[in-house]
């Protein structure tokens, strides 16, 4: 399957095909220097398979985990390219999950004001969501994705066979982003999660999820309008993720935090129960212990928060969304366990 992200001169193809990792060189120019960024959790055979197709590959392995998505590691990548004499015609490639893609993409966006970026996602979360759209970033302190740039890849290559080596928990965590896509704009995806075997349907889940994101990004590449819908679950989720990342036990994956953050954004009790049942079926957590004050502190640095208000995404029913601006105190109440959901804004009375 092939999708094309249509963004004028920044357009690019998204290939979804089993075994495609062995044929990257047929789809993009690898006859140049390529910095391959990966982490220690990615099976070495995936990196080796890709590197063999490159004329001049240089592999940079970073530590696994969100702490590698930092300014210091990003700087190391830039210094490596400078020492190796990379020029504007060379490229950076990510082989790994969302953290690797964000980090490598930002290095590509920054070096010499931008060189080609090739994204080869190997996790459900990255294949379903983070590999497309052009958002690249690193974290600064406890604040996620606060330093970054929009930089579209030259190619996104998705080989579902690379998911075979994921742990069941990591596999399920990434599916939360597909559930998010279904809640936003594809009720059939929600049905698949309720009734079908997700592993058997994984190519369709990836494809349908990317269609949702592609359609939104094409309308709003720089997040001035509808693209904010893709933040469903992330407002609360990022706060929870920041808090649990500091715990010795009970650390959660990004997708698990997004799932927890989505539920209060569902406007009916029936829909909340439906999504909770799907989360149980997938093995996603519905309860977690964390320092709520730490989560609240992280949320106060959220890019969506301004002047005591914060922009959130609400879902009245599966396949529909609405963007609201609400007082920060309403989100705070949910995070502190004082409320189950955020109320819809009151309609102004006609004069």
C-alpha positions in Angstrom: 0.0 0.0 0.0 1.2 3.5 -0.8 -0.1 6.8 0.5 1.1 10.2 -0.5 1.2 13.1 1.9 0.3 16.0 -0.4 2.1 19.2 0.9 3.2 20.8 -2.4 7.0 20.7 -2.6 7.2 18.9 0.7 5.1 16.0 -0.4 6.3 12.5 0.2 5.3 8.8 -0.1 4.4 6.5 2.8 4.9 2.8 1.9 3.2 0.1 3.9 4.4 -3.3 2.8 5.6 -6.4 4.6 9.3 -7.1 3.7 9.8 -3.5 2.4 12.8 -2.9 4.7 14.8 -5.0 2.2 14.0 -2.6 -0.7 14.5 0.9 0.7 17.2 1.7 -1.9 14.6 1.2 -4.7 12.5 4.0 -3.2 14.9 6.7 -2.1 18.5 7.8 -3.0 21.0 6.0 -0.7 24.0 6.7 -2.8 25.3 9.3 -0.3 26.3 9.6 3.3 23.5 8.5 5.6 23.5 8.9 9.4 21.4 6.0 10.7 20.0 6.8 14.1 18.6 3.9 16.2 18.5 2.9 19.9 19.6 -0.2 21.8 16.1 -1.6 21.9 15.9 -2.0 18.1 16.9 -5.4 16.8 20.3 -5.1 15.1 19.2 -7.0 12.1 16.8 -4.2 11.1 19.6 -1.6 11.2 22.0 -4.0 9.3 19.4 -4.7 6.6 19.0 -1.0 5.9 22.7 -0.1 6.3 23.7 -2.7 3.7 21.7 -0.8 1.1 23.5 2.5 1.8 26.6 3.6 0.0 28.2 5.3 3.1 26.2 4.4 6.2 27.2 5.7 9.7 25.3 4.2 12.6 24.6 6.2 15.7 23.1 4.1 18.6 21.5 6.0 21.5 20.3 4.6 24.8 16.7 3.3 24.8 14.1 5.6 26.5 12.7 9.1 26.5 15.8 10.5 28.2 17.7 10.2 24.9 15.3 12.7 23.3 17.3 15.5 24.8 19.2 18.6 23.6 22.6 16.9 24.5 21.9 13.8 22.4 20.6 16.0 19.5 23.9 18.0 19.8 25.9 14.8 19.6 24.2 13.9 16.3 25.0 17.3 14.8 28.6 17.1 15.9 28.9 13.6 14.5 27.6 14.8 11.1 30.0 17.7 11.1 33.0 15.5 11.9 32.1 13.1 9.2 31.8 15.9 6.6 28.1 15.6 5.9 26.8 18.1 3.3 23.4 19.3 2.2 23.0 16.4 -0.2 23.4 13.8 2.6 20.7 12.4 4.8 19.6 11.2 8.2 17.6 8.1 8.7 15.6 6.9 11.7 15.3 3.2 12.4 13.2 2.7 15.5 10.3 4.0 17.4 8.8 7.5 18.0 11.6 8.7 20.2 14.2 7.9 17.5 12.1 9.5 14.8 11.6 12.7 16.7 15.3 12.9 17.6 16.7 12.0 14.2 14.1 14.2 12.4 15.1 17.2 14.4 18.8 16.6 13.7 17.9 16.5 10.0 15.9 19.7 10.3 18.7 21.5 12.1 21.8 20.5 10.3 22.8 23.0 7.6 19.2 24.4 7.9 17.8 21.1 6.8 18.9 17.9 5.0 16.9 14.9 3.8 15.2 12.7 6.5 14.2 9.1 5.9 11.9 7.5 8.5 11.7 3.8 9.0 9.5 3.2 12.0 9.6 -0.2 13.8 7.0 0.1 16.5 3.2 0.2 16.4 3.2 3.8 17.8 5.6 5.1 15.2 4.0 3.2 12.3 0.5 4.3 13.2 1.2 7.9 14.2 4.5 9.6 14.9 6.3 8.7 11.6 4.2 11.1 9.5 3.3 14.7 9.8 6.6 16.4 10.1 6.7 17.2 13.8 10.2 16.7 15.1 11.4 17.6 18.6 13.4 17.0 21.8 12.5 17.5 25.4 13.9 20.2 27.6 14.1 19.2 31.3 10.7 17.8 32.2 8.9 19.4 29.4 8.2 17.2 26.4 8.7 18.3 22.8 9.3 22.0 23.6 12.4 22.3 21.3 11.7 21.3 17.7 10.8 22.1 14.2 8.3 21.0 11.4 10.4 19.0 9.0 8.8 16.6 6.6 10.5 13.3 5.7 11.6 12.4 2.2 10.1 8.9 2.6 8.3 6.9 5.3 8.8 3.2 5.0 6.5 1.0 7.1 7.4 -2.7 7.2 4.8 -4.5 9.5 7.1 -7.4 9.9 9.3 -5.3 12.2 6.5 -5.4 14.7 7.0 -9.2 15.3 9.8 -8.5 17.8 7.9 -6.1 20.0 6.8 -7.1 23.5 3.0 -7.5 23.9 2.9 -4.4 26.1 4.8 -2.2 23.7 2.7 -3.5 20.8 -0.5 -2.6 22.6 0.7 0.8 23.8 1.1 1.9 20.2 -2.4 0.8 19.3 -3.7 3.6 21.6 -2.8 6.1 18.9 -4.9 4.1 16.4 -7.8 4.1 18.8 -7.3 7.9 19.0 -7.6 8.1 15.2 -10.8 6.1 15.2 -12.4 8.2 17.8 -11.5 11.3 15.8 -12.6 10.4 12.4 -13.1 6.6 11.7 -15.7 4.7 13.7 -14.8 1.5 11.7 -11.4 1.5 13.4 -13.2 1.6 16.8 -15.3 -1.4 15.7 -12.2 -3.3 14.6 -10.8 -2.8 18.1 -14.0 -4.1 19.7 -14.5 -7.1 17.5 -11.4 -8.2 15.6 -8.0 -9.7 16.2 -5.7 -6.6 16.0 -2.6 -8.6 14.9 -4.6 -10.0 12.0 -5.9 -6.6 11.0 -2.6 -4.7 11.7 -2.0 -3.5 8.1 -5.6 -2.2 7.9 -5.2 -0.5 11.3 -2.0 1.2 10.2 -3.4 2.2 6.9 -6.7 3.6 8.3 -4.9 5.4 11.1 -2.5 7.1 8.7 -5.4 8.1 6.4 -7.0 10.0 9.4 -3.7 11.8 10.2 -2.8 12.5 6.6 -6.2 14.1 5.9 -5.8 16.4 8.9 -2.2 17.3 8.3 -2.9 18.1 4.6 -5.5 20.6 5.8 -3.3 22.1 8.6 0.4 21.3 8.4 1.5 23.8 11.0 -1.3 23.2 13.6 -3.1 26.5 13.3 -6.5 24.7 13.3 -7.8 21.2 13.0 -4.4 19.5 13.4 -4.8 20.2 17.1 -7.3 17.4 17.1 -4.4 14.9 16.9 -3.6 16.0 20.5 -6.6 14.0 21.8 -5.4 12.4 25.0 -2.1 14.2 25.0 -2.9 17.1 27.3 -3.4 14.9 30.3 -1.3 12.1 28.8 1.9 14.2 28.6 1.5 15.2 32.3 1.1 11.6 33.4 4.0 10.5 31.2 6.3 13.2 32.7 5.4 12.2 36.2 5.7 8.4 35.7 9.0 8.8 33.9 10.6 9.8 37.2 9.3 6.7 39.1 11.5 3.7 39.7 8.5 1.5 39.2 5.3 2.1 37.3 6.8 3.9 34.3 4.3 4.1 31.5 4.8 4.1 27.7 3.6 7.1 25.7 0.6 5.3 24.2 -0.5 4.0 27.6 -0.5 7.7 28.9 -2.5 8.8 25.8 -5.1 6.2 26.5 -5.5 7.4 30.1 -5.7 11.0 28.8 -8.4 10.3 26.2 -11.0 8.8 28.5 -11.9 12.1 30.3 -12.3 13.8 26.9 -15.2 11.5 25.9 -18.4 13.3 26.4 -20.8 10.5 27.3 -20.6 7.8 29.9 -21.6 5.2 27.3 -18.6 6.2 25.1 -16.2 6.2 28.1 -17.3 2.7 29.0 -17.0 1.5 25.4 -13.4 2.8 25.2 -12.5 1.4 28.7 -13.6 -2.0 27.5 -11.4 -1.7 24.4 -8.5 -0.7 26.6 -9.0 -3.7 28.8 -9.1 -5.9 25.6 -5.8 -4.4 24.5 -4.2 -4.7 27.9 -3.9 -0.9 28.3 -4.0 0.3 31.9 -7.0 2.2 33.3 -5.5 3.0 36.7 -2.0 4.1 37.6 -0.3 5.5 40.7 1.8 8.7 40.0 2.6 12.0 41.6 -0.3 14.1 40.5 1.4 17.4 41.5 4.4 16.5 39.2 2.0 15.8 36.4 0.2 19.1 37.0 3.5 21.0 36.9 4.4 19.4 33.5 1.0 20.3 32.2 1.5 24.0 33.1 4.3 24.0 30.5 2.0 22.6 27.9 2.2 24.4 24.6 -1.6 24.4 24.4 -2.0 26.4 27.6 -2.2 30.2 27.4 -3.5 32.9 29.8 -5.2 30.5 32.2 -7.0 28.6 29.4 -6.0 25.4 27.6 -7.1 23.9 24.3 -8.4 20.4 24.5 -10.0 17.9 22.1 -13.5 16.5 23.0 -15.2 13.6 21.4 -19.1 13.6 21.5 -19.2 10.2 19.7 -16.9 7.9 17.8 -15.8 9.5 14.6 -16.4 13.1 15.6 -14.4 15.7 17.5 -14.6 19.3 18.8 -11.8 21.7 19.8 -12.6 23.6 23.0 -10.8 26.2 25.1 -11.5 25.6 28.8 -10.1 27.0 32.0 -7.0 25.2 33.2 -8.7 24.5 36.5 -11.1 22.1 34.8 -8.2 20.0 33.4 -6.5 20.3 36.8 -9.6 18.9 38.5 -9.6 15.8 36.3 -5.9 15.2 36.9 -6.3 15.5 40.6 -9.1 13.1 40.6 -11.8 15.6 41.6 -13.8 15.2 38.3 -14.3 12.4 35.8 -14.6 14.5 32.7 -14.3 18.1 31.5 -17.7 19.7 30.9 -18.7 21.1 27.6 -18.4 25.0 27.4 -21.6 26.8 28.2 -23.4 28.2 25.2 -23.9 32.0 25.3 -27.5 33.0 25.5 -28.8 35.0 22.5 -29.7 38.6 23.4 
